Structure formats: C-alpha cells, structure tokens
Amino acid sequence: MVRHIYFVFVLFIGGACVSKSTKYQDVTVKNVDIDRFMGKWYVIASIPTMFEKNACNAVETYTRKSDDSIHVDFTYHYEKPSGKKTHMTQTAYVVDDETRAHWKIRPIWPLLFDYLIIDLDHENYEYTTIGRPNKANLWIMARSHEISPKLYNSLVEKAVIAGYDKTKIEKVEQNWSNP
C-alpha cells in the first residue's frame, strides 16, 4: 500500500514539474524567442531573495541545453566588487509553450519556482524584467551593466503597475572597473 502511495506521489510531482501552463499569460509578455533570450544578463535592480542580499556585480547567464531545459549560472560578489565571489547554478524549464514567458526554475531539488517574464525589449533583447506570481521577488536585467536613468525609471514604473512594491526594489551595484 505504501509503495502504491509513493508511486502516485512521484507521478504527481513529476507531472507537476513538467506540466505545460498558460495560467499567467495575462501578466507575462506575449512572446519570448528563447534563443535570443539566452546569454548574459546584468542584474540592475531586484527585490532580492535571501541569497541575493548584499549582491554586487550580479549576473545571470542562460544557456539552452539539448533537452530544452535552460542552464542558469548566477554569479555575484558579496557587498563590493572585490568581495567574495558566489556562484549558483540552477535549471529552468519553459512551461508555457505558447508565450515561452512562464518558466519554472529549480535552484536545488526539490524546490521549483515560477519565473515570469513580465517585460522584455522585443526588438533588441537589451532589457527584461522577471517576477514571481506572489510579487516577493523581481529582477530588472540588461545586457549591459548600465542603463539610462530614464529606462530604469520606466522599468520600475512598469513593475509597480504590475503590482510590485517600489519600496522593496533595490538597485544592484554594478561596478566593473575593479571586480
């Protein structure tokens, strides 16, 4: 009996991890070209996770794997450019095949979090904003370690309109002159 319950549990969890979803299409961008999205993104601002507090020179690099999952390499320096470098690897899975803007991201097993692309420069793929459905975390990222104040303010304003708390959005120091 216990073996049957365990088997059903494993099937349920496995199915939940790979099930395709369209439930966040009202808050995500309408289309993401995954191949163009791959590469290095500098974290310009965030509502950070507990692991990202005091991050400096934070960078996420996305690489598409042969099984269509996405390898996420997150690096940052602690508190200052010369601070201790931290490296985290994660795996992401696209769960909305229509928009490709809803991902599940796994920092460590068994954790699996929704990752929503809520804003994106569709023309040049130069900036993006990623959020979580519960609004607890947010990442404003760009291909360059600097963006104009006008663009920054625009991206923050869009995040606020989407329901994120402006007072929790923190700029991430990007200082590459002395890393």
Secondary structure as UniProt FT lines:
FT   HELIX           2..18
FT   TURN            23..27
FT   HELIX           34..37
FT   STRAND          39..47
FT   TURN            50..54
FT   STRAND          55..64
FT   TURN            66..67
FT   STRAND          70..78
FT   TURN            81..82
FT   STRAND          85..94
FT   TURN            97..99
FT   STRAND          102..106
FT   TURN            109..110
FT   STRAND          113..120
FT   TURN            122..124
FT   STRAND          127..131
FT   TURN            133..134
FT   STRAND          138..142
FT   HELIX           149..161
FT   TURN            162..163
FT   HELIX           166..168
FT   STRAND          170..171
//
